[in-house]
Amino acid sequence: MCALTVASNTKLPEVAFLVYAPTRQRRADNSFEGNDNIGAKVVEDVLCRAGIRVGRCSPETAKNFRLVLVSFTSTFDVFAFYRAVALIPSWQPKRRAFKVLAGGFGMQNPAPVRHFIDYAAFGRVDNWVTGVVDAILGGSEPAHESVMNLPDIHQVKISQPSSLYPYLVSGWSESFTGCPLKCKFCHYTYARKHSGSNEAYGQYVQSGFTGGSSPELTWDGLFTWGKKLGRVRVAIDGFSERLRYVYGKRISNDDIVAGLETVGQYEGITTVLTYNIGNFPGETEEDRHDLYQTLRRVNPKNRVIFVLCTTPFRPSAATPMQWEPVSLFPNWYNERARVIVEENNFRAVHSFTLETSYSHACAVIAERITVNDDELFHAICFAPGLQRDNHDMRLKRLQANFNLTSFLREYDVNEEHPSQFLTSYIERDTMKRIAIKMRTQAAKTKDTRGWLPGRVSMVQGRLGVTVTR
């Protein structure tokens, strides 16, 4: 990492990263240095190598700098940022003397924070952020297809890297970008084009992003890892075979059983943390029962603990599912730690950390919010009745005071959409065709029982064998 630091010069730098409190406290050390925000650290490294020193600031000390950088790691950071700055006098639009440039994976819809940010950057910025920063510090307006000059909301394109980042940053080096899969709900796979080492093809993310010691694999990796796994992270993303095949994660029920029994062939306990998407469009109780019945078939030689971490579906921007409807129920928070299966060598249990329907609603609002929803967003952040009591009560109050139809309804692919300003490396017309085909396939799986789109599962395709049990 670049050795140029604030300490190398007693003069205060002109640029600083904002350090603000997260909505959810995930770490004991939530300082900039203690946070595993590789993206922000790469930006800092790029600027440092260009001779631009980057300091740190709080919301209160931001006024001491000419340019403040803000990193959004998730859509929830938009709420945290707004809570941190919206009531501070020096941050008000007509009084703010400094400029604000924000980006990161969570920068998907800047509408609710457009009065507190001057420039929103979308996608990978390491190839061009130096020029944008130079322009801002030079007093001119930056012009780039991936930068939105706020408060106007206008068309932008998610930027892709021209190559892997070549430098070591905080012990991390980049071996690939994007995801090898094309799950139709996933913003990551449509926002980041996959490229890089074939050795990383079986993994979703680079180990430095997720704590390192627990590998995160595609499901076929359970068959090919070839040694004892203490704890592993995988994803099935859909309760039933039908849902998984329609929405892009083609994992069969037999794949699930065989994969869990494969990791259970090694002595000792293996914990399989399994990410899942719930509340998919068209999901029924029968779909959920399909997974529970499949798990009852698992009979490993040694102890396997299957932890099901279900996140409710969000209609992420720039994906084929951005037009889909949203269901706030079931409320998966109510399933926390509930045991699904308990046998001698196999335990399946819902994760203890599951999301509430109120949190789900807030996430969807952040995805689909427009410039006409300022009052709603401000209320979520500051209204006393939405800061206290349990989440069920908060959701009832939110629904009683605001019409959420525009956030939850289905959209036609040809009508105006709240986040249609955002495009990726896949053209919008192509995205529409994928969405239309997906809807047709979903309908057929309901009308023709047992029909699935595609005969070969992801595991069969990767391994070249048919998995049966």
C-alpha positions in Angstrom: 0.0 0.0 0.0 1.2 3.5 -0.8 3.4 4.9 2.0 2.3 8.5 1.7 0.3 9.3 4.9 -1.1 12.3 6.6 1.7 12.0 9.2 4.3 12.7 6.5 3.2 16.3 6.4 1.9 18.5 9.2 -0.4 20.4 6.9 -3.9 19.2 6.9 -4.8 17.3 3.6 -7.5 18.7 1.4 -9.2 15.3 1.0 -10.6 13.1 3.7 -12.7 9.9 4.0 -15.8 10.4 6.2 -16.0 8.0 9.2 -19.6 7.7 10.4 -21.5 5.2 12.6 -23.1 2.3 10.8 -26.8 1.4 11.1 -25.7 -2.0 12.4 -22.7 -2.4 14.7 -20.8 -5.4 13.2 -17.3 -4.9 14.7 -15.9 -3.9 18.0 -13.5 -1.6 16.1 -15.5 0.3 13.6 -12.8 2.9 12.8 -11.8 3.3 9.2 -8.7 1.2 9.8 -10.7 -1.5 11.7 -13.4 -1.8 9.0 -12.7 -4.3 6.2 -13.7 -1.8 3.5 -11.2 -2.8 0.8 -12.9 -0.6 -1.8 -12.3 2.5 0.1 -8.8 1.5 0.9 -8.1 0.9 -2.8 -9.4 4.4 -3.6 -7.1 5.8 -0.9 -4.2 3.9 -2.4 -4.9 5.2 -5.9 -5.0 8.8 -4.7 -1.9 8.3 -2.6 0.0 7.0 -5.6 -1.1 10.2 -7.5 0.3 12.3 -4.7 -3.0 13.2 -3.1 -3.0 12.8 0.6 -6.2 11.5 2.2 -7.1 12.1 5.8 -10.1 11.1 8.0 -12.9 13.2 9.2 -16.1 13.0 11.3 -19.4 14.6 10.2 -18.5 17.5 12.5 -14.9 18.0 11.2 -15.7 17.6 7.5 -15.9 21.3 7.2 -12.1 21.5 7.6 -11.5 19.8 4.2 -12.2 20.8 0.6 -13.4 17.3 -0.5 -15.0 14.6 1.6 -15.1 11.1 0.3 -18.0 8.8 1.4 -18.1 5.0 1.0 -21.4 3.1 1.0 -20.8 -0.6 1.5 -24.5 -1.5 1.4 -27.8 0.2 0.8 -28.2 0.4 4.6 -25.2 2.8 4.7 -27.4 5.4 2.9 -29.6 5.5 6.0 -26.5 5.7 8.3 -25.0 8.5 6.3 -28.2 10.5 6.3 -28.6 10.1 10.1 -25.0 11.2 10.5 -25.1 14.4 8.5 -28.7 15.6 7.8 -29.1 17.7 10.9 -25.6 19.3 11.0 -25.6 22.9 9.9 -22.3 22.7 8.0 -23.8 19.9 5.8 -26.8 21.8 4.6 -26.9 22.4 0.8 -26.8 26.2 0.9 -24.2 26.4 3.7 -21.8 23.6 2.8 -18.4 24.9 1.9 -16.9 21.6 1.0 -17.6 19.1 -1.8 -18.8 15.5 -1.3 -18.0 12.6 -3.6 -19.6 9.3 -2.6 -19.4 5.7 -4.1 -19.1 2.1 -3.2 -21.2 -1.0 -3.8 -24.0 0.5 -1.8 -24.2 3.5 -4.1 -27.2 2.3 -6.2 -29.8 5.0 -5.7 -28.6 8.5 -4.5 -32.0 10.1 -4.5 -32.6 10.3 -0.7 -29.1 11.8 -0.1 -28.8 14.0 -3.2 -28.8 17.2 -1.1 -25.8 16.1 1.0 -23.7 14.7 -1.8 -22.4 16.6 -4.9 -21.2 13.7 -7.0 -22.2 10.0 -6.9 -19.7 7.5 -8.4 -21.0 4.2 -9.7 -18.9 1.0 -10.0 -15.1 0.6 -10.0 -13.4 4.0 -9.9 -9.7 3.1 -9.6 -9.0 3.9 -13.3 -10.4 7.4 -13.2 -11.1 8.7 -9.7 -7.8 10.7 -9.7 -9.0 12.8 -12.6 -12.4 13.4 -10.9 -10.7 14.5 -7.7 -8.3 16.8 -9.5 -11.3 18.4 -11.3 -13.2 19.0 -8.1 -10.2 20.4 -6.3 -9.5 22.5 -9.3 -12.9 24.1 -9.1 -14.5 22.4 -12.2 -17.4 20.0 -12.6 -16.2 16.4 -13.3 -17.6 14.8 -16.4 -17.7 11.0 -16.6 -20.4 8.5 -17.7 -20.2 6.9 -14.3 -20.5 10.1 -12.2 -23.9 11.6 -11.4 -23.7 15.3 -10.7 -26.3 15.9 -8.0 -28.9 16.9 -7.1 -30.2 16.1 -10.6 -30.9 12.4 -11.1 -29.7 11.4 -14.6 -28.5 8.4 -16.6 -25.2 6.8 -15.5 -23.4 3.6 -16.3 -21.8 1.3 -13.8 -18.0 1.5 -14.4 -16.0 -1.7 -14.9 -12.3 -2.2 -14.2 -10.0 -2.4 -17.2 -7.7 -4.8 -15.3 -7.2 -6.3 -11.8 -5.9 -3.9 -9.2 -2.1 -4.6 -9.3 -1.1 -3.5 -5.8 -1.3 -5.1 -2.4 -3.8 -3.2 -0.1 -4.0 -4.1 3.6 -2.8 -7.6 2.9 -5.3 -8.1 0.1 -4.6 -8.6 -3.6 -7.2 -8.9 -6.3 -7.4 -12.2 -8.2 -10.8 -11.7 -10.0 -13.7 -9.4 -10.3 -17.5 -10.1 -10.4 -19.2 -13.5 -10.0 -19.1 -16.4 -12.4 -22.9 -17.0 -11.9 -25.8 -14.9 -13.3 -28.4 -15.2 -10.6 -31.1 -12.9 -11.8 -31.6 -11.2 -8.4 -28.0 -10.3 -7.8 -26.8 -6.8 -8.2 -23.2 -7.9 -7.8 -23.1 -10.2 -10.8 -24.7 -7.5 -13.1 -22.7 -4.6 -11.6 -19.3 -6.3 -11.8 -18.4 -8.2 -15.0 -16.6 -11.4 -14.2 -12.9 -11.7 -15.1 -9.7 -12.9 -13.7 -8.1 -16.2 -12.5 -9.8 -19.4 -13.4 -8.6 -20.8 -10.0 -11.1 -18.5 -8.4 -14.0 -19.6 -10.5 -15.6 -21.8 -7.8 -15.7 -18.9 -5.3 -18.1 -16.0 -5.0 -15.8 -13.6 -3.3 -12.2 -13.1 -2.5 -11.3 -14.4 0.9 -10.0 -11.1 2.2 -13.5 -9.7 1.9 -15.1 -12.2 4.3 -12.7 -12.9 7.1 -10.5 -15.4 5.3 -10.6 -18.6 7.3 -14.0 -19.8 6.1 -14.0 -20.4 2.3 -17.0 -19.2 0.4 -17.8 -21.7 -2.4 -20.3 -22.3 -5.2 -22.2 -25.5 -4.3 -20.1 -27.6 -6.7 -17.1 -26.7 -4.5 -18.4 -29.0 -1.8 -17.7 -31.9 -4.1 -14.2 -30.8 -5.2 -12.7 -29.2 -2.1 -11.2 -32.6 -1.2 -10.4 -32.1 2.4 -12.0 -31.5 5.8 -13.9 -28.2 6.1 -14.5 -26.8 9.6 -16.8 -24.1 8.4 -17.8 -23.2 4.9 -20.1 -20.7 3.3 -22.3 -21.5 0.3 -25.6 -20.4 -1.2 -28.6 -22.1 -2.6 -30.8 -18.9 -3.1 -34.2 -20.4 -3.3 -36.3 -22.7 -1.2 -37.4 -25.1 -4.0 -35.8 -26.6 -7.1 -38.4 -24.6 -9.1 -37.4 -21.2 -7.6 -33.7 -21.9 -7.9 -33.9 -22.9 -11.6 -36.1 -20.0 -12.5 -34.0 -17.3 -10.7 -30.6 -18.5 -11.7 -29.1 -20.7 -9.0 -29.7 -24.1 -10.7 -29.0 -26.4 -7.7 -31.2 -29.6 -7.6 -32.5 -31.2 -4.5 -30.2 -34.1 -5.1 -27.3 -31.7 -5.4 -28.1 -30.4 -1.9 -28.3 -33.8 -0.3 -25.2 -35.1 -2.0 -23.2 -32.0 -1.3 -23.9 -32.1 2.5 -23.1 -35.8 2.6 -19.9 -35.2 0.7 -18.6 -32.7 3.3 -19.8 -35.1 6.0 -17.5 -37.9 4.9 -14.7 -36.4 7.0 -14.3 -37.0 10.7 -15.4 -34.2 13.1 -18.1 -31.5 12.8 -18.6 -29.5 9.6 -20.7 -26.4 9.7 -22.3 -25.3 6.4 -23.5 -21.7 6.6 -26.0 -21.5 3.7 -27.2 -18.2 2.3 -30.7 -18.3 0.9 -33.2 -15.9 -0.7 -36.7 -16.0 0.6 -39.9 -14.2 -0.4 -39.2 -14.6 -4.0 -42.0 -13.6 -6.4 -44.4 -16.5 -6.6 -42.9 -18.3 -3.6 -45.4 -20.5 -1.7 -45.5 -22.6 1.4 -45.1 -25.6 -0.9 -41.7 -24.2 -2.1 -40.5 -23.8 1.5 -41.7 -27.3 2.3 -39.7 -28.6 -0.6 -36.4 -27.6 1.0 -37.4 -28.9 4.5 -38.3 -32.3 3.0 -35.0 -32.4 1.0 -33.0 -31.7 4.2 -34.8 -34.7 5.9 -33.1 -36.9 3.3 -29.6 -35.9 4.4 -27.7 -38.7 6.2 -23.9 -37.9 6.4 -21.3 -40.3 7.9 -20.1 -37.6 10.3 -21.7 -34.6 12.0 -22.9 -31.8 9.7 -24.6 -28.6 10.9 -26.6 -26.8 8.2 -27.3 -23.2 9.1 -29.9 -21.6 6.9 -29.5 -17.8 6.6 -32.5 -16.5 4.6 -32.5 -12.9 3.3 -35.7 -11.6 1.8 -35.7 -10.7 -1.9 -35.0 -7.2 -3.0 -35.6 -5.9 -6.5 -32.0 -4.7 -7.1 -31.3 -2.0 -9.7 -29.7 -3.0 -13.0 -30.8 -6.7 -12.6 -33.5 -8.7 -14.5 -35.5 -8.7 -11.3 -35.6 -5.0 -10.8 -39.2 -5.0 -12.1 -40.5 -7.8 -9.8 -43.0 -7.4 -6.9 -41.9 -7.6 -3.2 -43.5 -9.5 -0.4 -42.6 -8.4 3.2 -43.8 -11.7 4.6 -43.0 -14.3 5.9 -41.0 -12.4 8.5 -37.9 -14.5 8.8 -36.9 -12.9 12.1 -39.6 -15.0 13.7 -37.8 -18.2 12.5 -34.5 -17.4 14.3 -32.7 -20.5 15.6 -35.7 -22.7 14.8 -34.6 -26.3 14.3 -35.6 -27.8 10.9 -34.1 -31.3 11.2 -32.4 -32.9 14.2 -30.7 -36.3 13.6 -27.7 -38.1 15.0 -25.2 -36.8 12.4 -27.2 -34.0 10.9 -28.8 -30.8 12.2 -30.5 -28.2 10.1 -31.4 -24.9 11.8 -32.4 -21.4 10.8 -29.7 -18.8 11.5 -30.0 -16.6 14.6 -29.3 -13.5 12.7 -32.3 -13.1 10.4 -33.9 -9.9 9.0 -37.2 -8.4 10.1 -40.0 -7.4 7.7 -39.4 -3.7 8.8 -35.7 -3.9 7.9 -36.7 -5.6 4.6 -39.1 -2.7 3.8 -36.4 -0.2 4.5 -34.0 -1.9 2.2 -36.6 -2.0 -0.6 -37.4 1.6 -0.1 -33.7 2.4 -0.5 -33.6 0.5 -3.8 -36.7 2.2 -5.3 -36.9 5.6 -3.7 -37.4 8.7 -5.8 -37.0 12.5 -5.3 -40.7 12.5 -4.3 -40.1 10.4 -1.2 -38.0 12.8 0.9 -40.5 12.9 3.7 -40.7 9.1 3.9 -36.9 8.7 4.1 -36.5 11.4 6.7 -39.2 9.8 8.8 -37.4 6.4 8.7 -34.2 8.1 9.9 -35.7 10.4 12.6 -39.4 10.0 13.3 -39.6 9.0 17.0 -42.3 6.4 16.3 -39.9 4.6 13.9 -36.9 4.6 16.2 -38.5 2.8 19.2 -40.6 -0.3 19.9 -40.4 -3.6 18.1 -40.0 -4.0 14.4 -43.6 -5.2 13.9 -44.9 -2.0 15.4 -42.6 0.1 13.3 -43.8 -1.6 10.1 -47.4 -1.0 11.0 -46.7 2.7 11.7 -44.8 3.0 8.4 -47.6 1.5 6.5 -50.2 3.6 8.3 -48.5 6.9 7.4 -47.1 6.2 3.9 -48.3 4.5 0.8 -45.7 1.8 0.0 -47.3 0.6 -3.2 -44.7 2.0 -5.5 -42.0 0.2 -3.6 -43.7 -3.2 -3.5 -45.6 -3.5 -6.7 -44.7 -5.3 -9.9 -43.5 -3.1 -12.9 -43.9 -3.7 -16.5 -40.5 -3.9 -18.2 -41.5 -1.0 -20.5 -42.9 1.4 -18.0 -40.9 4.1 -16.1 -39.1 2.5 -13.2 -37.7 4.2 -10.1 -34.1 3.3 -10.8 -34.0 3.2 -14.6 -31.2 5.8 -14.5 -28.7 3.0 -13.8 -27.3 0.7 -16.5 -24.5 -1.9 -16.4 -22.3 -3.7 -18.9 -25.4 -5.5 -20.1 -27.6 -3.2 -22.2 -31.0 -2.4 -20.9 -32.9 -4.0 -23.8 -31.0 -7.3 -23.1 -31.9 -7.0 -19.5 -35.6 -6.7 -20.4 -35.4 -9.8 -22.6 -33.9 -11.8 -19.8 -36.7 -10.5 -17.4 -39.5 -11.4 -19.8 -38.1 -14.9 -20.4 -37.7 -15.4 -16.6 -41.4 -14.4 -16.1 -42.5 -16.8 -18.8 -40.5 -19.6 -17.2 -41.8 -18.9 -13.7 -45.4 -19.1 -15.0 -44.7 -22.4 -16.8 -43.3 -24.0 -13.7 -46.6 -23.3 -12.0 -48.8 -24.4 -15.0 -46.7 -27.5 -15.8 -45.9 -29.3 -12.6 -42.3 -30.7 -12.6 -41.1 -28.7 -15.5 -37.8 -26.8 -15.0 -36.0 -24.3 -17.2 -32.8 -26.2 -18.2 -32.1 -29.9 -17.8 -28.6 -29.7 -16.3 -28.0 -28.3 -12.8 -25.0 -26.1 -12.0 -23.3 -28.9 -10.3 -23.8 -31.3 -13.2 -22.6 -28.7 -15.6 -19.5 -27.9 -13.6 -18.5 -31.4 -12.7 -19.7 -33.1 -15.9 -21.6 -35.8 -13.9 -25.1 -36.4 -12.9 -25.6 -36.2 -9.1 -28.2 -38.7 -7.8 -29.0 -40.1 -4.4 
